[in-house]
Amino acid sequence: MYDTIIIGGGPGGVAAGVYAARKHLKTMLIAEEIGGQSTVSEGIENWIGSAKISGADLAKAFATHLAAVKGEFLTLTVGERVVTLAKTDGGFVVATKSGATFSGKTVLIASGAGRRKLTIPGADVFENKGVTYCASCDGPLFSGMDVAVIGGGNAGFETALQLLAYAKSVTLLHRHTELKADPITVEKARAHPNMRILLHTEPTEVHGEQFVTGLSYLDKNTGETNELAVSGIFVEAGVIPNTSFAEGVVDFDPVKRIVTDPRSQRTSVEGIWAAGDCTDELYHQNNIAAGDGVKAIEDLYLWVKKH
């Protein structure tokens, strides 16, 4: 039986894994991949200690750090997805999609979140045919074309800035009247002559033949539906927490994020902690997730030594 099972390979899970190994906790870290959501980012400029780093390089740095502390106390199971979490008399049992099971005295859930899909008519039909969720993966395919970005948060504007390097034009649609992105990021985008921002708008339908040819959207100010001729639609509409395996075990908030005590990252169940984007943390950032993971292990370590 492990002292703790860490679920997730993003900044929260990796930070927790490093700290657990240094504290000589017998630890199993289970992750589909190492890196988290930022692996698709072309350039991350707010990771403390690095002025700019790509998502791929950050993931490599995470893997290198884990490899440096892996050994007698830390075991990695990468390429596996956790499907169930159950409480037992002696602790907890975690099962993965492949059928493997692991037992632990404690569990730290740092499973992050996944990208929210566009659910309007045509979005599923034209996914990977013009509708995409990864600018760094697919952006260069739209060089010299008119494209749209759905979402006015930091991710939406970072995607827009990336696309402006090679797209003919970028139109960003945001459902609210005020933008959520950092002002410095918004200013960079606004300064580009090929950038257009449409506030208080709602996409209603994706059009196309073999590939995307356009997008209909509702102007909430006028109530009119307008057409936008684009060849690519990049969706940055938020995230959904990866918490289904813990449903019925720990308390969730209304959008199924795990409720935690912000002082310790404890959940509603004794012996389970949670960190990062899968929690009801007010702010979701790489640095915050890493801090959550560290905080959780500090508290978890004391708990294990008392029990």
C-alpha positions as CSV (number, residue, x, y, z in Angstrom):
1,M,0.0,0.0,0.0
2,Y,1.3,3.4,-0.9
3,D,1.4,6.3,1.5
4,T,-0.3,8.4,-1.2
5,I,-1.6,8.1,-4.7
6,I,-1.3,11.3,-6.8
7,I,-3.7,11.5,-9.8
8,G,-2.5,13.9,-12.5
9,G,0.6,15.0,-14.3
10,G,0.1,18.7,-14.6
11,P,1.9,21.3,-12.4
12,G,-0.1,20.4,-9.3
13,G,0.5,16.7,-9.6
14,V,4.2,17.1,-10.5
15,A,4.9,19.5,-7.7
16,A,3.2,17.1,-5.3
17,G,5.2,14.2,-6.7
18,V,8.5,16.0,-6.2
19,Y,7.6,17.1,-2.6
20,A,6.3,13.6,-1.7
21,A,9.5,12.0,-2.9
22,R,11.6,14.4,-1.0
23,K,9.6,13.7,2.2
24,H,10.1,9.9,1.6
25,L,6.4,9.2,1.2
26,K,5.9,6.0,-0.7
27,T,4.1,7.5,-3.7
28,M,2.4,6.4,-6.9
29,L,1.8,9.1,-9.5
30,I,-0.7,8.2,-12.2
31,A,-1.1,10.4,-15.2
32,E,-2.3,10.2,-18.8
33,E,0.7,12.5,-19.7
34,I,3.1,14.8,-18.0
35,G,2.6,18.5,-18.6
36,G,-1.1,19.4,-18.2
37,Q,-3.2,21.7,-20.3
38,S,-0.2,24.0,-21.1
39,T,1.5,21.4,-23.3
40,V,-0.3,22.9,-26.3
41,S,0.8,26.4,-25.6
42,E,3.4,28.0,-28.0
43,G,4.8,30.3,-25.3
44,I,4.1,30.6,-21.6
45,E,5.3,33.9,-20.2
46,N,4.1,33.7,-16.6
47,W,5.7,30.5,-15.3
48,I,7.9,31.9,-12.5
49,G,11.6,31.6,-13.1
50,S,11.3,31.5,-16.9
51,A,10.6,34.6,-19.0
52,K,9.1,32.5,-21.8
53,I,8.9,28.7,-22.2
54,S,6.9,26.6,-24.6
55,G,4.3,24.1,-23.3
56,A,6.4,21.2,-24.7
57,D,9.5,22.4,-23.0
58,L,7.7,22.9,-19.7
59,A,6.4,19.3,-19.9
60,K,10.0,18.1,-20.5
61,A,11.2,20.1,-17.5
62,F,8.4,18.4,-15.4
63,A,9.4,15.0,-16.6
64,T,13.1,15.7,-15.9
65,H,12.4,16.8,-12.4
66,L,10.3,13.7,-11.7
67,A,13.0,11.5,-13.1
68,A,15.5,13.1,-10.8
69,V,13.6,12.3,-7.7
70,K,12.1,9.0,-8.8
71,G,13.4,5.9,-7.2
72,E,12.7,4.1,-3.9
73,F,9.8,6.4,-2.9
74,L,8.2,7.7,-6.2
75,T,6.8,5.4,-8.8
76,L,5.3,6.8,-12.1
77,T,2.5,5.2,-14.1
78,V,2.2,7.4,-17.2
79,G,-0.3,6.8,-20.1
80,E,-3.1,5.6,-17.8
81,R,-6.4,7.3,-17.0
82,V,-8.0,6.9,-13.6
83,V,-11.7,5.7,-13.9
84,T,-12.7,5.0,-10.3
85,L,-11.8,6.0,-6.8
86,A,-13.2,4.1,-3.8
87,K,-12.9,4.3,-0.1
88,T,-12.0,1.1,1.8
89,D,-11.5,0.2,5.4
90,G,-7.7,0.7,5.2
91,G,-7.6,3.6,2.8
92,F,-8.5,4.0,-0.9
93,V,-8.4,2.0,-4.1
94,V,-7.8,3.7,-7.5
95,A,-8.5,1.8,-10.7
96,T,-7.3,2.8,-14.2
97,K,-8.9,2.3,-17.6
98,S,-6.6,-0.7,-18.3
99,G,-7.9,-2.5,-15.2
100,A,-4.9,-1.9,-13.0
101,T,-5.6,-1.1,-9.3
102,F,-3.6,0.7,-6.7
103,S,-4.1,1.0,-2.9
104,G,-3.1,4.0,-0.8
105,K,-3.5,5.4,2.6
106,T,-4.2,8.8,1.1
107,V,-5.1,10.3,-2.3
108,L,-4.2,13.6,-3.9
109,I,-6.4,14.5,-6.9
110,A,-4.7,16.8,-9.3
111,S,-6.5,15.7,-12.4
112,G,-6.9,19.1,-14.0
113,A,-9.5,20.0,-16.5
114,G,-10.3,19.4,-20.2
115,R,-11.3,21.8,-22.9
116,R,-15.0,22.7,-23.2
117,K,-16.3,21.8,-26.7
118,L,-18.4,24.1,-28.9
119,T,-21.9,22.6,-28.9
120,I,-23.6,24.6,-31.7
121,P,-24.9,23.0,-34.9
122,G,-22.1,22.1,-37.2
123,A,-19.3,22.2,-34.6
124,D,-19.1,18.4,-34.3
125,V,-19.5,17.8,-38.0
126,F,-16.5,20.1,-38.8
127,E,-14.2,19.2,-35.9
128,N,-10.8,18.7,-37.4
129,K,-12.2,20.2,-40.6
130,G,-11.8,23.8,-39.6
131,V,-13.0,23.6,-36.0
132,T,-10.1,23.1,-33.7
133,Y,-9.1,23.2,-30.1
134,C,-5.3,23.5,-30.5
135,A,-3.8,26.6,-32.1
136,S,-0.3,25.4,-31.7
137,C,-1.2,22.1,-33.4
138,D,-3.3,23.4,-36.3
139,G,-2.7,27.1,-36.5
140,P,-0.1,27.0,-39.3
141,L,-2.6,25.1,-41.6
142,F,-4.6,28.4,-41.8
143,S,-1.8,30.6,-43.0
144,G,-3.1,33.5,-45.1
145,M,-6.8,32.7,-44.2
146,D,-9.5,34.4,-42.2
147,V,-10.1,32.7,-38.9
148,A,-12.2,33.2,-35.8
149,V,-11.4,32.6,-32.1
150,I,-14.2,31.8,-29.6
151,G,-13.5,33.0,-26.1
152,G,-12.3,36.2,-24.5
153,G,-10.1,34.9,-21.7
154,N,-6.3,34.7,-21.6
155,A,-6.4,31.5,-23.6
156,G,-8.5,33.1,-26.4
157,F,-6.3,36.1,-26.7
158,E,-3.1,34.1,-26.6
159,T,-4.5,32.0,-29.4
160,A,-5.4,35.1,-31.3
161,L,-1.9,36.5,-31.0
162,Q,-0.4,33.3,-32.1
163,L,-2.7,33.2,-35.2
164,L,-2.0,36.8,-36.1
165,A,1.6,35.7,-37.0
166,Y,0.3,34.0,-40.1
167,A,-3.5,34.3,-40.6
168,K,-4.9,36.9,-43.0
169,S,-7.3,38.1,-40.2
170,V,-8.4,37.1,-36.7
171,T,-11.9,37.8,-35.4
172,L,-12.4,37.1,-31.7
173,L,-15.9,36.6,-30.4
174,H,-16.7,37.0,-26.7
175,R,-20.1,36.4,-25.1
176,H,-19.8,39.1,-22.4
177,T,-19.5,42.9,-22.6
178,E,-16.2,42.9,-20.7
179,L,-13.0,40.9,-21.5
180,K,-11.5,38.5,-19.0
181,A,-8.0,38.4,-20.4
182,D,-5.0,40.3,-18.9
183,P,-5.0,43.9,-20.1
184,I,-1.4,43.6,-21.5
185,T,-2.5,40.6,-23.6
186,V,-5.6,42.5,-24.9
187,E,-3.5,45.5,-25.8
188,K,-1.1,43.4,-27.8
189,A,-4.0,42.0,-29.8
190,R,-5.8,45.3,-30.3
191,A,-2.7,46.9,-31.7
192,H,-2.5,44.4,-34.6
193,P,-4.2,45.8,-37.8
194,N,-5.6,42.3,-38.7
195,M,-7.4,41.8,-35.3
196,R,-11.1,42.4,-34.7
197,I,-12.9,41.9,-31.4
198,L,-16.7,41.3,-31.2
199,L,-18.1,41.7,-27.7
200,H,-21.5,40.5,-26.5
201,T,-21.8,37.9,-29.2
202,E,-22.8,34.3,-29.3
203,P,-21.8,31.8,-32.0
204,T,-24.9,30.0,-33.3
205,E,-23.9,27.7,-36.2
206,V,-20.8,26.5,-38.1
207,H,-21.2,26.4,-41.9
208,G,-19.2,24.5,-44.4
209,E,-19.0,22.0,-47.2
210,Q,-16.0,19.6,-46.9
211,F,-14.4,22.2,-44.6
212,V,-15.5,25.2,-42.6
213,T,-16.6,28.2,-44.7
214,G,-18.2,30.4,-42.1
215,L,-19.8,31.0,-38.7
216,S,-23.1,32.5,-37.7
217,Y,-23.3,34.5,-34.5
218,L,-25.9,36.4,-32.5
219,D,-25.2,40.1,-31.8
220,K,-26.7,40.3,-28.3
221,N,-26.9,44.1,-28.5
222,T,-29.1,44.2,-31.6
223,G,-30.7,40.7,-31.5
224,E,-29.5,40.2,-35.1
225,T,-27.8,37.1,-36.5
226,N,-24.7,37.9,-38.6
227,E,-22.5,35.8,-40.8
228,L,-18.7,35.6,-40.6
229,A,-16.7,34.1,-43.5
230,V,-13.9,32.2,-42.0
231,S,-11.9,29.0,-42.9
232,G,-10.9,28.2,-39.3
233,I,-12.6,28.4,-35.9
234,F,-10.4,28.1,-32.8
235,V,-12.3,27.3,-29.6
236,E,-11.1,28.6,-26.3
237,A,-14.4,28.4,-24.4
238,G,-13.2,27.3,-21.0
239,V,-12.6,24.0,-19.4
240,I,-14.5,21.1,-17.7
241,P,-12.9,19.5,-14.5
242,N,-11.6,15.9,-14.9
243,T,-13.4,14.7,-11.8
244,S,-15.9,12.1,-12.9
245,F,-14.0,9.3,-11.2
246,A,-14.5,11.0,-7.9
247,E,-18.2,11.7,-8.2
248,G,-20.1,10.4,-5.2
249,V,-16.9,10.1,-3.2
250,V,-16.0,13.8,-2.4
251,D,-18.1,16.9,-2.5
252,F,-18.4,18.9,-5.7
253,D,-19.4,22.5,-6.4
254,P,-22.2,23.1,-9.0
255,V,-19.8,22.7,-12.0
256,K,-18.3,19.4,-10.6
257,R,-15.1,20.9,-9.3
258,I,-13.9,19.4,-6.0
259,V,-14.6,21.5,-2.9
260,T,-11.4,22.0,-0.9
261,D,-10.3,23.8,2.2
262,P,-8.0,26.5,0.7
263,R,-5.7,26.4,3.8
264,S,-4.8,22.7,3.4
265,Q,-6.4,21.5,0.1
266,R,-8.3,18.9,2.1
267,T,-11.6,17.7,0.6
268,S,-14.8,16.6,2.3
269,V,-13.3,13.1,2.9
270,E,-10.6,12.4,5.4
271,G,-7.5,11.2,3.6
272,I,-8.3,12.9,0.2
273,W,-6.7,16.1,-0.9
274,A,-7.1,18.0,-4.2
275,A,-5.1,20.6,-6.1
276,G,-5.3,22.8,-9.2
277,D,-7.9,23.1,-11.9
278,C,-10.0,20.2,-10.7
279,T,-10.8,22.1,-7.5
280,D,-13.0,25.1,-6.7
281,E,-9.9,27.2,-6.4
282,L,-10.8,30.9,-7.3
283,Y,-8.0,31.3,-9.7
284,H,-6.7,28.6,-12.1
285,Q,-3.1,29.1,-13.2
286,N,0.0,26.9,-13.5
287,N,1.8,28.6,-10.6
288,I,-1.3,28.3,-8.4
289,A,-1.8,24.6,-9.2
290,A,1.9,23.9,-8.3
291,G,1.4,25.8,-5.0
292,D,-1.8,23.8,-4.3
293,G,0.1,20.6,-4.8
294,V,2.9,21.6,-2.5
295,K,0.4,22.8,0.2
296,A,-1.5,19.5,-0.1
297,I,1.6,17.4,0.4
298,E,2.8,19.4,3.4
299,D,-0.6,18.7,5.1
300,L,-0.9,15.2,3.8
301,Y,2.6,14.4,5.1
302,L,1.7,15.4,8.7
303,W,-1.5,13.4,8.4
304,V,0.3,10.3,7.3
305,K,2.8,10.6,10.2
306,K,0.0,10.8,12.7
307,H,-1.9,7.8,11.4
